[in-house]
Amino acid sequence: MEQQRLWIAVAVAMAIMVLPFNCLATDYTVGDSAQWNLGVNYNTWASGKTFVVGDKLVFKYTPGTHNALVVNKAAYDSCLTTNPLATHTSGNDSITLDSRGAKYYICGITGHCSAGMKLTITVGAASTSKKNGTAPSPSPARSRTPTVKSPSPSSAGPTAPTVGSLSPSPTPTVGAPSPSSGATPPSVGVQTPSSSTNGATTASPSYRMGGVVLLGGSLLLALGSI
């Protein structure tokens, strides 16, 4: 049941899409009241008409007296009646314009094409509006100019602080220390490192001499006190 309803909905949608084109299609009787006969300039008849996909050309004539052949451009130019694209002989031939481009038609009776029974038209795309010989002009689009508001002083960004020139810090003057008058810098003696032999420390000769002097002085002091 649901599938049946789906198919119905699809059919209705397709009918709605096709309906506007069918309503706008036009049936043109070739030659109007003169119909499809000798003595009519059919290119003059076609001038000023707008043919679009979906329109129909109706060729009306007395059967056996004329016919309507659909041909290509080469056959149209040379009135060649052999190998036409389609042949119509009913006397009330309705040909639907089902594609865009140039279309060519001639009468296949000998001598009729060269006498002027030939028609060429140009088919345009299907239109969604009623044709009046010219394409409908589109309604002009309204242009919208954007309004740019100038920023108020209050909404402006914060003012950058004024940076004054900073005075450079005075560079301290470091004077070279003047030597003290009369002061004699202490003399730094050079200590001769002691040499170690097999882990034992051996005194240098200067130290041994000093020890002897001190020992001698001590003995003299001891003798003098007796």
C-alpha positions in Angstrom: 0.0 0.0 0.0 2.8 2.4 0.9 4.7 1.5 -2.2 1.6 2.3 -4.3 1.3 5.7 -2.7 4.9 6.4 -3.4 4.5 5.7 -7.1 1.4 8.0 -7.2 3.4 10.8 -5.5 6.3 10.4 -8.0 3.8 10.5 -11.0 2.2 13.6 -9.7 5.5 15.3 -9.2 6.6 14.5 -12.7 3.3 15.8 -14.1 3.7 19.0 -12.2 7.2 19.5 -13.6 6.2 18.8 -17.2 2.9 20.7 -17.1 4.4 24.3 -17.3 6.4 23.4 -20.5 3.3 21.8 -22.1 1.2 24.8 -21.4 3.8 27.1 -22.9 4.4 25.1 -26.0 3.1 26.6 -29.2 1.8 24.9 -32.4 2.8 26.8 -35.5 1.0 26.1 -38.8 3.7 26.5 -41.4 2.7 29.4 -43.7 -0.3 30.2 -41.6 -3.3 30.5 -43.9 -1.2 29.8 -47.0 -0.1 26.5 -45.4 2.6 24.4 -47.1 2.4 25.4 -50.8 4.2 26.9 -53.7 4.6 30.7 -53.9 5.3 31.3 -50.1 8.6 32.6 -48.7 8.8 30.5 -45.6 12.0 32.1 -44.2 10.1 35.4 -44.2 7.2 33.6 -42.4 9.6 32.3 -39.8 11.4 35.6 -39.1 10.2 37.3 -35.9 9.1 34.0 -34.4 10.7 32.4 -31.4 10.9 28.6 -31.6 11.8 26.6 -28.4 12.0 23.0 -27.4 8.5 21.6 -27.0 6.9 23.7 -29.8 5.3 22.0 -32.9 5.4 22.7 -36.6 2.3 21.7 -38.5 2.6 21.2 -42.2 -0.8 21.3 -43.9 -1.2 20.5 -47.6 -3.1 18.3 -50.0 -1.7 14.7 -49.7 0.0 13.5 -52.9 0.6 17.1 -54.0 3.4 17.9 -51.5 5.2 16.3 -48.6 7.5 17.4 -45.8 11.1 16.1 -45.5 13.3 16.7 -42.5 16.9 17.0 -43.9 20.3 18.3 -42.9 21.9 21.5 -44.0 23.7 20.1 -47.1 20.5 18.6 -48.4 18.6 21.8 -47.6 21.1 24.0 -49.5 21.2 21.7 -52.6 17.5 20.6 -52.4 18.6 17.0 -52.2 15.6 14.7 -51.6 17.4 11.4 -51.2 18.2 10.0 -47.7 16.1 12.5 -45.6 16.2 12.3 -41.8 12.4 11.9 -41.8 9.6 11.8 -44.3 6.0 13.0 -43.7 3.2 12.6 -46.2 -0.1 12.8 -44.3 -1.1 16.3 -45.3 -1.4 17.3 -41.6 2.1 16.5 -40.3 2.8 17.6 -36.7 6.6 17.7 -35.9 7.6 18.3 -32.4 10.8 20.3 -31.9 12.5 18.1 -29.3 16.0 19.5 -29.4 17.9 22.8 -29.8 19.7 24.0 -32.9 19.0 24.6 -36.6 16.3 22.6 -38.3 15.8 22.1 -42.0 12.6 21.1 -44.0 11.9 20.8 -47.7 9.2 19.5 -50.0 10.4 16.3 -51.7 8.3 16.7 -54.8 10.6 17.3 -57.8 11.2 21.0 -58.4 9.2 22.2 -55.4 12.2 22.8 -53.1 14.1 24.8 -55.7 10.8 26.8 -56.3 10.9 27.9 -52.6 9.2 25.2 -50.6 11.9 25.1 -48.0 12.1 26.2 -44.4 14.9 26.6 -41.8 14.5 27.6 -38.2 16.6 27.8 -35.0 15.2 26.2 -31.9 16.2 27.6 -28.5 15.9 26.2 -25.0 12.5 25.7 -23.4 11.3 28.9 -21.7 9.3 29.1 -18.5 7.4 32.2 -19.5 5.1 32.9 -22.4 6.9 33.8 -25.6 6.2 37.1 -27.3 8.8 37.0 -29.9 11.5 38.2 -27.5 13.0 36.7 -24.4 11.6 38.0 -21.2 13.8 40.6 -19.5 14.8 39.7 -16.0 13.8 42.0 -13.2 16.7 44.2 -12.1 18.3 43.1 -8.9 18.2 45.7 -6.1 21.7 46.6 -5.0 22.3 47.1 -1.4 25.0 49.4 -0.3 26.4 48.5 3.1 26.5 51.4 5.6 29.8 51.8 7.4 29.5 53.5 10.8 32.3 55.8 11.8 33.6 54.9 15.3 32.7 57.5 18.0 35.5 58.9 20.1 34.1 57.0 23.1 34.3 53.7 21.3 37.8 54.3 20.1 40.6 52.2 21.6 42.6 53.3 24.6 45.0 56.2 24.0 48.6 55.1 24.1 50.5 56.6 27.1 53.0 59.3 26.4 56.5 58.0 27.0 58.8 60.8 28.2 62.5 60.7 27.5 64.2 59.0 30.4 67.4 60.6 31.6 70.2 58.1 31.7 71.4 57.1 35.1 74.6 58.7 36.0 77.5 56.4 35.4 79.5 56.0 38.6 83.1 57.0 38.2 85.4 54.4 39.6 88.6 56.0 40.4 91.8 54.0 40.5 92.9 53.6 44.2 95.9 55.8 44.8 98.7 54.1 46.6 99.1 55.1 50.3 101.9 57.5 50.8 104.8 56.1 52.8 103.2 52.7 53.0 105.3 49.9 51.7 103.4 47.0 50.3 104.1 43.9 52.2 106.4 41.6 50.6 105.0 38.2 49.9 107.5 35.5 50.3 107.6 32.6 48.1 107.1 29.4 49.9 109.0 26.6 48.5 106.9 23.5 48.6 108.3 20.6 50.5 109.2 17.5 48.7 107.9 14.2 49.8 109.9 11.1 49.6 108.2 7.8 50.2 105.3 9.5 52.0 107.7 11.4 54.4 108.0 15.1 54.4 111.5 16.5 54.0 112.2 20.1 55.1 114.0 22.4 52.8 117.5 23.7 53.6 116.3 27.2 54.6 113.9 25.7 57.2 116.7 23.6 58.6 119.0 26.6 58.9 116.3 28.5 60.7 115.8 25.7 63.1 119.5 25.6 63.9 119.6 29.3 64.5 116.6 29.1 66.8 118.1 26.2 68.7 121.4 28.1 69.1 119.7 31.2 70.3 117.7 29.2 72.9 120.9 27.6 74.2 122.6 31.0 74.5 119.6 32.3 76.4 119.7 29.3 78.7 123.4 29.8 79.4 123.0 33.5 80.0 120.4 32.9 82.6 122.7 30.6 84.6 
